[in-house]
Amino acid sequence: MLQSVEIDLGTVIDLYDSLGEFLESARSNFELYEEEGNKLANIQTYADEEKRKRTRRHSAEDTVFSGSSKMRADVYEIFDRLTSELVRRKEACTSMHSK
């Protein structure tokens, strides 16, 4: 629908708003989706939690996540990038629509 040549910019802006709300809702429900995914996959722990821990030197700035924390950080990064791109595109459409 968004790729239609004849779509009204007001409709595009409304669709971007709706998608933004969906992304925000999905991000805030991460624990629910994670729990359901683990049930479907029939797993109790993440693979990196079962591996032998390698000893490496890390600087004070390095943050090392594992298991659920790593998954959450990775998923949140994806949501945040999608949201920022969505906002950028919505602002461009809003700018063109107001002219």
HUHU-V497554 format. One record per residue. RES is the residue in three letters. PSI is psi in degrees with one decimal (none if undefined). Layout:
# HUHU-V497554
[[RES PSI] [RES PSI]]
This chain:
# HUHU-V497554
[[MET -43.3] [LEU -22.4] [GLN 1.1] [SER 137.8] [VAL -30.0] [GLU 11.0] [ILE 141.6] [ASP 139.5] [LEU -31.4] [GLY -39.5] [THR -40.5] [VAL -44.3] [ILE -42.9] [ASP -40.8] [LEU -39.2] [TYR -40.6] [ASP -46.4] [SER -43.9] [LEU -38.8] [GLY -42.4] [GLU -39.7] [PHE -44.8] [LEU -41.0] [GLU -42.3] [SER -44.2] [ALA -39.2] [ARG -40.1] [SER -16.8] [ASN 25.1] [PHE -46.0] [GLU -40.5] [LEU -47.8] [TYR -38.0] [GLU -45.9] [GLU -45.6] [GLU -39.7] [GLY -41.0] [ASN -36.2] [LYS -45.7] [LEU -37.4] [ALA -8.8] [ASN 49.5] [ILE 151.3] [GLN -30.5] [THR 160.5] [TYR 152.1] [ALA -38.3] [ASP -15.2] [GLU -21.6] [GLU -15.4] [LYS 156.0] [ARG 136.7] [LYS 126.4] [ARG 139.9] [THR 117.3] [ARG 153.4] [ARG 131.8] [HIS 145.6] [SER 168.7] [ALA -22.4] [GLU -19.4] [ASP 134.6] [THR 123.1] [VAL 120.0] [PHE 156.6] [SER 159.0] [GLY -132.0] [SER -37.0] [SER -40.3] [LYS -44.1] [MET -45.4] [ARG -45.9] [ALA -42.3] [ASP -44.8] [VAL -42.4] [TYR -37.3] [GLU -41.9] [ILE -48.2] [PHE -42.8] [ASP -39.9] [ARG -42.7] [LEU -43.8] [THR -42.8] [SER -37.5] [GLU -39.1] [LEU -43.2] [VAL -42.4] [ARG -45.6] [ARG -38.5] [LYS -41.8] [GLU -38.7] [ALA -43.2] [CYS -40.0] [THR -40.7] [SER -45.3] [MET -35.5] [HIS -32.8] [SER -9.8] [LYS none]]
